[in-house]
Every structure is written in C-alpha cells, then in structure tokens.
Amino acid sequence: MRAGSVLSTAVLLICAAVLAGLLPSPLWTFLARTALLCVLISLACRWLAGRVRAEMSAWPEHPESGDFAGIDVRFRAPVPGLWRIEATAQDAELTAGGWFARGRQRARLEHKAVRRGVHVYRVRISYRDPLGLLSGRMVFSGEVELSVRPRTVPLPDLGARIGARGPQIGQRHAQRSDAPSGVRRYLPGDRLAEVHWPQTLRMGETQVRDAYTRGTVLRTIALDTRRGAYPDEQTFELAVGVAASLALSAARRGQAVGLLAGDAFVPARLATAARLMDVLTRVARTDAAMPGSTGALIYVGTAQGAAALRTQRPLAFAVAVGRDAQGEDLCIRDWPA
C-alpha cells in the first residue's frame, strides 16, 4: 500500500473517531476538522486534474538514426501538484515530471541515439495532489509517432554520377529489351488504366504503357535487402544510408529516380524525396530475393551482390558496403558497371 493511501486512511479514521465521540477533546476536534478539510482539498484537486488536455509532437521534424530525438508534451495544468509524464515504446521508456504550478506547462522527453524506423510512443500523464494524501492517478493517455530517417552519408561524386552515366545505360537497356516500343512489364504501383490490353493478350504477360521511350533512362536505386547479403545489422544500416543519400542527391538535382527496396517499389515518375525517405525509414531485411525491375539499376548492397546482379540486369553503377581489409571499420566502394 502506498504512503498516500495509508495517510489518507489514518486521517479518515481520526475524523470518524471524533465524530463518534471517542475523542471528545477540542484539540482533537480541531485537528480532525483540519484533516478532513485537507482530504476534501485533495479530492477536489484530484477531480480537477482529470480535466487536463495535452498536445504531443515529435522533435525534431526529421531526425536521422543516431540523433537525439524525443517527444514534446504540452498541457494546461488545472491545479498545482506533482505531475509525471511517461512515454514508452518498444525499446525505450522516457520519463519526466516534477512540481508544476497551475497553467500552461511543457515537458520534453529525450531519446538518445534513436534507431531508424517508426517508433510509436504511448504517453501517460499521472497526477498526485499537492498535500500527498491520495495516491497518484493517471489523468491522460495518448499515442504519438516518431519517424526516424536513415543517417545519410556524404557521396558527392556518386550523387553527380547518377545522371552522368545515364544515357549509355539507357541505350544498352534498350538493346536488351524484348518488349515492344512504348510498353513494359507491369510493376507494383502501376495503375490499372495504364494496362495495354492488346500487348498483354499477345505476350501472355501484363504489359503497361511506358511514358519513357526506348533509349530514355529509367534509373532506379535498388537496395539489396536480403538477410544473407549482410554480415551484421550495422552493414545493412550503412547500405540504407547510402540509398537515402543517393535519393536526396538526385532530388536536389531535379533528377527522377525510383526506388526498389524489398517489397516496396516507387516508380521514378511517382517518386518524391519524402516518399523515398518514408520507404527507406520502414525498410527491413527480408529472406526474399530481389524482385525484378525495368530500367538502369543503381545497386546498393554488398560486393558479392553487385557481382551477381551485374550479369543479369543492366547497372548504371553499384555501391558496395562492407568491412575494410582488417574487418573492423565499415567502408563504401564504388563498383563500375
């Protein structure tokens, strides 16, 4: 039993004894009335605290993996007292609190070195009366989402090369393609209205109208998400960061670049920087093989994956991540196509 419950129970017993005439002394009567008044004040504060309203938001707006991030909680305290704010997620438990006076209050809960992904925090606000006679009470509960993007890495040369090698790759891909001009194989994300039914019936496979003509570059960043391709989680996170850096570099240059990451595919014509970063924020390693895709691929993965993939599909270039010769530090290497 909590100390507040014991104290409030003792006060109520004394008041009951005075009212029953067991403690007729005037001093006891005064103390009992004072104690009863304190209990009533505590009950009123506890009831008013239940009317609290809170607003929650994640900060900063777009944190990267390893950054300091957290939850901002703003609320209006109806009464003074001990307020406690807790935010719990799958891998973190953040707390803040203390004595807050009546009025607008703000508490910032900080999460150090937060990992990439979408973290859902359950926020709870509890209150205890200023006299400490009653036990704490949860007065507010809600959820807030913190989206942590992958940490980008400096790739100035590789970013500029996205467009530099494009035309040659597009021409080479056009020579390898067996599809008629103006159509291509259906990919996840294509609209039903884009299906070319005559070519679909003729070829026996769903074909869609392609806005890109033969010889035009269709660049797609292909992130290798196979679980067996990476020796550890750190190497995979570096590959995700490289893919994010290439996507942002292309967006700054106004270049259309798609993304192929696991089961997620974003065509270049529909890609925006925000959409690509959202996919890379949620991507995880899988056991499935890399799905097919049309156009020139910018492979991001390991050296073994790049060597195997370049014999099957056209590559603009490949970026391989892994350990150095000593097997200690992570490094990035550019593999020519």
Secondary structure, 3 states (H helix, E strand, C coil): CCHHHHHHHHHHHHHHHHHCCCCCCHHHHHHHHHHHHHHHHHHHHHHHHCCCCEEEEEECCCCECCCCEEEEEEEEECCCEEEEEEEECCCCEEEEEEEECCEEEEEEEEECCCCCEEEEEEEEEEEECCCCCCCCEEEEEEEEEEEEECCCCCCHHHHHHHHHCHHHHHHHHHHHCCCCCCEEECCCCCCHHHECHHHHHHHCCCEEECCCCCCCCCEEEEECCEHHHCCCHHHHHHHHHHHHHHHHHHHHCCCCEEEEECCEEECHHHCCHHHHHHHHHHCCCECCCCCCCCCEEEEEECHHHHHHHCCCCCEEEEEEEEECCCCCCEEEEEEEC
